[in-house]
Amino acid sequence: MSSTALEPAERNLLWLVFMDPAMRALLADWDGQARDLVAQFRADSRQRSGDPRFEQLTGGLREASEEFRAWWEAHDIAEFGSSRRTFSHPRVGALTFDYVKLAALDAPGIKLFACMPADAATTEKLPALQRCAAGGESPDAEAADAGTAGEVTVSPV
């Protein structure tokens, strides 16, 4: 799904995890990953009290998602730690990535999350995944070496 097809308030990973059926299907352990995201989001909420975008996102998710509401009201808190996540891509299959958080020393409110292939099988599937993202006909189609590409999304909330 293109981010431009979404309303600005919906261009948020947490919103997509709970409200987009395709994202839910993509996460191999949706229940565990979604719970962890809520706990990490709650940990960051201390710094966002009174922020209208935070209030809009949290309120919208509490209203629209029974799971988010239940996990939010549990008040679990977890700091982000390096982790391994597995995805079930509908066209290329299982993909496993290691996630790390990088923090800018001169901009304490900005966090960058990077993911790296966790195994050789995932690394080998990256060209097929790139073709799928570019609208390619098939992940198995022959294509010129496209090198490696990554996408970074920074969102304060």
GROMACS elastic network, one bead per residue, 0.5 to 0.9 nm:
[ bonds ]
;  ai    aj funct       b0    kb
    1     4     6  0.85274   500
    1     5     6  0.71509   500
    1     6     6  0.84053   500
    1    22     6  0.87769   500
    2     5     6  0.54382   500
    2     6     6  0.73494   500
    3     6     6  0.54364   500
    3     7     6  0.82830   500
    3     8     6  0.85288   500
    3    10     6  0.86261   500
    3    11     6  0.62712   500
    4     7     6  0.75059   500
    4     8     6  0.82203   500
    4    11     6  0.84451   500
    6     9     6  0.79624   500
    6    10     6  0.58593   500
    6    11     6  0.62836   500
    7    10     6  0.52716   500
    7    11     6  0.67385   500
    8    11     6  0.53893   500
    8    12     6  0.83785   500
    9    12     6  0.70666   500
    9    15     6  0.84385   500
    9    53     6  0.79515   500
    9    56     6  0.80605   500
    9    57     6  0.71350   500
   10    13     6  0.83091   500
   10    14     6  0.88623   500
   10    15     6  0.59162   500
   10    16     6  0.70329   500
   10    19     6  0.89281   500
   10    57     6  0.82867   500
   11    14     6  0.88979   500
   11    15     6  0.73385   500
   11    16     6  0.75137   500
   11   155     6  0.86626   500
   12    15     6  0.53140   500
   12    16     6  0.62873   500
   12    17     6  0.87225   500
   12    57     6  0.87411   500
   12   155     6  0.71914   500
   12   157     6  0.73576   500
   13    16     6  0.50863   500
   13    17     6  0.60796   500
   13    18     6  0.87616   500
   13   155     6  0.87834   500
   14    17     6  0.51923   500
   14    18     6  0.65429   500
   14    19     6  0.85491   500
   14    34     6  0.81566   500
   14    37     6  0.71493   500
   14    38     6  0.78285   500
   14    41     6  0.84095   500
   14    57     6  0.87123   500
   14    61     6  0.87470   500
   14   157     6  0.89693   500
   15    18     6  0.54860   500
   15    19     6  0.58043   500
   15    20     6  0.77492   500
   15    57     6  0.74632   500
   15    60     6  0.87246   500
   15    61     6  0.69136   500
   16    19     6  0.50981   500
   16    21     6  0.83462   500
   16    22     6  0.88214   500
   16    23     6  0.64394   500
   16    24     6  0.81864   500
   17    20     6  0.61576   500
   17    21     6  0.81082   500
   17    22     6  0.88119   500
   17    23     6  0.56322   500
   17    24     6  0.58987   500
   17    27     6  0.85474   500
   17    30     6  0.82352   500
   17    34     6  0.68041   500
   17    37     6  0.89604   500
   18    21     6  0.78932   500
   18    23     6  0.80181   500
   18    24     6  0.70206   500
   18    34     6  0.75374   500
   18    61     6  0.76515   500
   18    64     6  0.86892   500
   18    65     6  0.66770   500
   18    67     6  0.79974   500
   18    68     6  0.71678   500
   19    22     6  0.89907   500
   19    23     6  0.81155   500
   19    24     6  0.80077   500
   19    61     6  0.82185   500
   19    64     6  0.78427   500
   19    65     6  0.73608   500
   20    23     6  0.53325   500
   20    24     6  0.63765   500
   20    25     6  0.88329   500
   21    25     6  0.62260   500
   21    26     6  0.85962   500
   22    25     6  0.51250   500
   22    26     6  0.61397   500
   22    27     6  0.89479   500
   23    27     6  0.64940   500
   23    30     6  0.88042   500
   24    27     6  0.56487   500
   24    28     6  0.83425   500
   24    30     6  0.60584   500
   24    31     6  0.89467   500
   24    34     6  0.89484   500
   25    28     6  0.71093   500
   25    30     6  0.75632   500
   25    87     6  0.85319   500
   25    88     6  0.71495   500
   25    89     6  0.82710   500
   25    90     6  0.85446   500
   26    29     6  0.89023   500
   26    30     6  0.80292   500
   26    86     6  0.87332   500
   26    87     6  0.53540   500
   26    89     6  0.56773   500
   26    90     6  0.74988   500
   27    31     6  0.86740   500
   27    33     6  0.75926   500
   27    34     6  0.89116   500
   27    85     6  0.80590   500
   27    86     6  0.66573   500
   27    88     6  0.61619   500
   27    89     6  0.84270   500
   28    31     6  0.88043   500
   28    33     6  0.87017   500
   28    85     6  0.80316   500
   28    86     6  0.56289   500
   28    88     6  0.54813   500
   28    89     6  0.89876   500
   28    94     6  0.83072   500
   29    32     6  0.55443   500
   29    33     6  0.60351   500
   29    34     6  0.83179   500
   29    85     6  0.81989   500
   29    86     6  0.73682   500
   29    87     6  0.80214   500
   30    33     6  0.52204   500
   30    34     6  0.56795   500
   30    35     6  0.82921   500
   31    34     6  0.53113   500
   31    35     6  0.61308   500
   31    36     6  0.86208   500
   32    35     6  0.52495   500
   32    36     6  0.61970   500
   32    37     6  0.86831   500
   33    36     6  0.50664   500
   33    37     6  0.61657   500
   33    38     6  0.87337   500
   33    85     6  0.80844   500
   34    37     6  0.50803   500
   34    38     6  0.63343   500
   34    39     6  0.87526   500
   34    67     6  0.88598   500
   34    68     6  0.82729   500
   35    38     6  0.52247   500
   35    39     6  0.63332   500
   35    40     6  0.86821   500
   35    67     6  0.86295   500
   35    68     6  0.80672   500
   35    71     6  0.66126   500
   35    72     6  0.88914   500
   35    76     6  0.88540   500
   36    39     6  0.51415   500
   36    40     6  0.61209   500
   36    41     6  0.84765   500
   36    76     6  0.88727   500
   36    77     6  0.86283   500
   36    78     6  0.71490   500
   36    80     6  0.85116   500
   37    40     6  0.50581   500
   37    41     6  0.59327   500
   37    42     6  0.84565   500
   37    78     6  0.85377   500
   37    80     6  0.85674   500
   38    42     6  0.60482   500
   38    43     6  0.85971   500
   38    68     6  0.72475   500
   38    71     6  0.68149   500
   38    72     6  0.64875   500
   38    76     6  0.79579   500
   38    77     6  0.80671   500
   38    78     6  0.85933   500
   39    42     6  0.50715   500
   39    43     6  0.62909   500
   39    44     6  0.88563   500
   39    71     6  0.78880   500
   39    72     6  0.75842   500
   39    75     6  0.74049   500
   39    76     6  0.51557   500
   39    78     6  0.50367   500
   39    79     6  0.76891   500
   39    80     6  0.89887   500
   40    43     6  0.50463   500
   40    44     6  0.65067   500
   40    45     6  0.86987   500
   40    76     6  0.84641   500
   40    77     6  0.60714   500
   40    79     6  0.53748   500
   40    80     6  0.60036   500
   41    44     6  0.51582   500
   41    45     6  0.61544   500
   41    77     6  0.80017   500
   41    78     6  0.82408   500
   41    79     6  0.86348   500
   41   157     6  0.87666   500
   42    46     6  0.73405   500
   42    72     6  0.74537   500
   42    75     6  0.73088   500
   42    76     6  0.73570   500
   42    77     6  0.58710   500
   42    78     6  0.77914   500
   43    46     6  0.64158   500
   43    47     6  0.86020   500
   43    76     6  0.83220   500
   43    77     6  0.51715   500
   43    78     6  0.60850   500
   43    79     6  0.63317   500
   43    80     6  0.89388   500
   44    47     6  0.59344   500
   44    48     6  0.70742   500
   44    77     6  0.89111   500
   44    79     6  0.82628   500
   45    49     6  0.63931   500
   45    54     6  0.79587   500
   46    49     6  0.60556   500
   47    51     6  0.88807   500
   48    51     6  0.53589   500
   48    52     6  0.87857   500
   48    53     6  0.89389   500
   48    54     6  0.64597   500
   48    55     6  0.85297   500
   48   157     6  0.85386   500
   49    52     6  0.86500   500
   49    54     6  0.76747   500
   49    55     6  0.79616   500
   50    53     6  0.88144   500
   50    54     6  0.76561   500
   50    55     6  0.70329   500
   51    54     6  0.52757   500
   51    55     6  0.62108   500
   51    56     6  0.86471   500
   52    55     6  0.50107   500
   52    56     6  0.60011   500
   52    57     6  0.85585   500
   53    56     6  0.50266   500
   53    57     6  0.60929   500
   53    58     6  0.84780   500
   53   157     6  0.71226   500
   54    57     6  0.52275   500
   54    58     6  0.60194   500
   54    59     6  0.83103   500
   54   157     6  0.62556   500
   55    58     6  0.52212   500
   55    59     6  0.57785   500
   55    60     6  0.82458   500
   56    59     6  0.52079   500
   56    60     6  0.58683   500
   56    61     6  0.84798   500
   57    60     6  0.51806   500
   57    61     6  0.61391   500
   57    62     6  0.85404   500
   57   157     6  0.82064   500
   58    61     6  0.52674   500
   58    62     6  0.60791   500
   58    63     6  0.85845   500
   58    68     6  0.89322   500
   58    69     6  0.89377   500
   58    72     6  0.87762   500
   59    62     6  0.51202   500
   59    63     6  0.61725   500
   59    64     6  0.85743   500
   60    63     6  0.52048   500
   60    64     6  0.60304   500
   60    65     6  0.83355   500
   61    64     6  0.50342   500
   61    65     6  0.55031   500
   61    66     6  0.84229   500
   61    68     6  0.63245   500
   61    69     6  0.70465   500
   62    65     6  0.57275   500
   62    66     6  0.69683   500
   62    67     6  0.83975   500
   62    68     6  0.59332   500
   62    70     6  0.82543   500
   62    72     6  0.77910   500
   63    66     6  0.75682   500
   63    68     6  0.87954   500
   63    69     6  0.73001   500
   64    68     6  0.83198   500
   64    69     6  0.83555   500
   65    68     6  0.52803   500
   65    69     6  0.61761   500
   65    70     6  0.86773   500
   66    69     6  0.51292   500
   66    70     6  0.61852   500
   66    71     6  0.86500   500
   67    70     6  0.52203   500
   67    71     6  0.61361   500
   67    72     6  0.83665   500
   68    71     6  0.52200   500
   68    72     6  0.57753   500
   68    73     6  0.83680   500
   69    72     6  0.51549   500
   69    73     6  0.60884   500
   69    74     6  0.86335   500
   70    73     6  0.52665   500
   70    74     6  0.63234   500
   71    74     6  0.50281   500
   71    75     6  0.70868   500
   71    76     6  0.74447   500
   72    75     6  0.56797   500
   72    76     6  0.74210   500
   73    76     6  0.82264   500
   78    81     6  0.85398   500
   80    83     6  0.84011   500
   80   100     6  0.85808   500
   80   101     6  0.75072   500
   81    99     6  0.83718   500
   81   100     6  0.71735   500
   81   101     6  0.75237   500
   82    98     6  0.71889   500
   82    99     6  0.54718   500
   82   101     6  0.69264   500
   83    97     6  0.83503   500
   83    98     6  0.57005   500
   83    99     6  0.52491   500
   83   100     6  0.69479   500
   84    96     6  0.68941   500
   84    97     6  0.56158   500
   84    99     6  0.60639   500
   84   115     6  0.89508   500
   84   118     6  0.74964   500
   85    95     6  0.82777   500
   85    96     6  0.56568   500
   85    97     6  0.54316   500
   85    98     6  0.64418   500
   85    99     6  0.74261   500
   85   118     6  0.88795   500
   86    94     6  0.67442   500
   86    95     6  0.55739   500
   86    97     6  0.64401   500
   86    98     6  0.89471   500
   87    93     6  0.79159   500
   87    94     6  0.56424   500
   87    95     6  0.51306   500
   87    96     6  0.63223   500
   87    97     6  0.83396   500
   88    91     6  0.86899   500
   88    92     6  0.80767   500
   88    93     6  0.54354   500
   88    95     6  0.64992   500
   88    96     6  0.89815   500
   89    92     6  0.55207   500
   89    94     6  0.60867   500
   89    95     6  0.71226   500
   89   129     6  0.86774   500
   90    93     6  0.60289   500
   90    94     6  0.86991   500
   91   128     6  0.87757   500
   91   129     6  0.81486   500
   91   132     6  0.77966   500
   91   138     6  0.79096   500
   91   139     6  0.66717   500
   92    95     6  0.79783   500
   92   125     6  0.68388   500
   92   126     6  0.89367   500
   92   128     6  0.68689   500
   92   129     6  0.65607   500
   92   132     6  0.85446   500
   92   139     6  0.63833   500
   92   140     6  0.85839   500
   93   125     6  0.86542   500
   94   121     6  0.87588   500
   94   122     6  0.75655   500
   95   117     6  0.78248   500
   95   118     6  0.84371   500
   95   119     6  0.86833   500
   95   121     6  0.77472   500
   95   122     6  0.51130   500
   95   123     6  0.85842   500
   95   125     6  0.77979   500
   95   126     6  0.89104   500
   96   116     6  0.85248   500
   96   117     6  0.61488   500
   96   118     6  0.54918   500
   96   119     6  0.69067   500
   96   121     6  0.85289   500
   96   122     6  0.60529   500
   97   115     6  0.58074   500
   97   116     6  0.52599   500
   97   119     6  0.77660   500
   97   122     6  0.77026   500
   98   114     6  0.81883   500
   98   115     6  0.54008   500
   98   116     6  0.52617   500
   98   117     6  0.62931   500
   98   118     6  0.54129   500
   99   113     6  0.67729   500
   99   114     6  0.56539   500
   99   116     6  0.66393   500
  100   112     6  0.84130   500
  100   113     6  0.57526   500
  100   114     6  0.54478   500
  100   115     6  0.64932   500
  100   116     6  0.85853   500
  101   111     6  0.67141   500
  101   112     6  0.57830   500
  101   114     6  0.64089   500
  101   115     6  0.89554   500
  102   110     6  0.88593   500
  102   111     6  0.58948   500
  102   112     6  0.50567   500
  102   113     6  0.61266   500
  102   114     6  0.75402   500
  103   106     6  0.88642   500
  103   107     6  0.78603   500
  103   108     6  0.68742   500
  103   109     6  0.82188   500
  103   110     6  0.64188   500
  103   112     6  0.62605   500
  103   113     6  0.86932   500
  104   107     6  0.52195   500
  104   108     6  0.60695   500
  104   109     6  0.81222   500
  104   110     6  0.63039   500
  104   111     6  0.67234   500
  104   112     6  0.79985   500
  105   108     6  0.60366   500
  107   110     6  0.57233   500
  107   111     6  0.86214   500
  108   111     6  0.77397   500
  109   156     6  0.76706   500
  110   154     6  0.78674   500
  110   155     6  0.84561   500
  110   156     6  0.70712   500
  111   154     6  0.75445   500
  111   155     6  0.87381   500
  111   156     6  0.83800   500
  112   152     6  0.78553   500
  112   153     6  0.80975   500
  112   154     6  0.68097   500
  113   152     6  0.79547   500
  113   153     6  0.85527   500
  113   154     6  0.85716   500
  114   152     6  0.78417   500
  115   118     6  0.87433   500
  116   123     6  0.87108   500
  117   120     6  0.75196   500
  117   121     6  0.85553   500
  117   122     6  0.56814   500
  117   123     6  0.55873   500
  117   126     6  0.86250   500
  118   121     6  0.85310   500
  118   122     6  0.68505   500
  118   123     6  0.77915   500
  119   122     6  0.55312   500
  119   123     6  0.64282   500
  119   124     6  0.88319   500
  120   124     6  0.61065   500
  120   125     6  0.86819   500
  121   124     6  0.51672   500
  121   125     6  0.64256   500
  122   125     6  0.51102   500
  122   126     6  0.65147   500
  123   126     6  0.54450   500
  123   127     6  0.83206   500
  124   127     6  0.70893   500
  124   128     6  0.82301   500
  125   128     6  0.53634   500
  125   129     6  0.61836   500
  125   130     6  0.86974   500
  125   139     6  0.84791   500
  126   130     6  0.60465   500
  126   131     6  0.85986   500
  126   148     6  0.78160   500
  127   131     6  0.62601   500
  127   132     6  0.86981   500
  127   139     6  0.79631   500
  127   143     6  0.83759   500
  127   145     6  0.77981   500
  127   146     6  0.70485   500
  127   147     6  0.78618   500
  127   148     6  0.77129   500
  128   131     6  0.50572   500
  128   132     6  0.62752   500
  128   133     6  0.86735   500
  128   136     6  0.86639   500
  128   138     6  0.77612   500
  128   140     6  0.64124   500
  128   141     6  0.78750   500
  128   143     6  0.87938   500
  129   132     6  0.50545   500
  129   133     6  0.62216   500
  129   134     6  0.86231   500
  129   139     6  0.65172   500
  130   133     6  0.50379   500
  130   134     6  0.61593   500
  130   135     6  0.86817   500
  130   136     6  0.83741   500
  130   139     6  0.83297   500
  130   146     6  0.83159   500
  130   148     6  0.86099   500
  130   149     6  0.79510   500
  131   134     6  0.50181   500
  131   135     6  0.62808   500
  131   137     6  0.78373   500
  131   138     6  0.74400   500
  131   139     6  0.61519   500
  131   140     6  0.89162   500
  131   141     6  0.83465   500
  131   143     6  0.80491   500
  132   135     6  0.51380   500
  132   136     6  0.50436   500
  132   137     6  0.73234   500
  132   138     6  0.67954   500
  132   139     6  0.59548   500
  133   136     6  0.72335   500
  135   138     6  0.85816   500
  136   139     6  0.70793   500
  136   141     6  0.78635   500
  137   140     6  0.85478   500
  137   141     6  0.69853   500
  138   141     6  0.52471   500
  138   142     6  0.88684   500
  139   142     6  0.85082   500
  140   143     6  0.88233   500
  143   146     6  0.77615   500
  144   147     6  0.89645   500
  145   148     6  0.88879   500
  146   149     6  0.80824   500
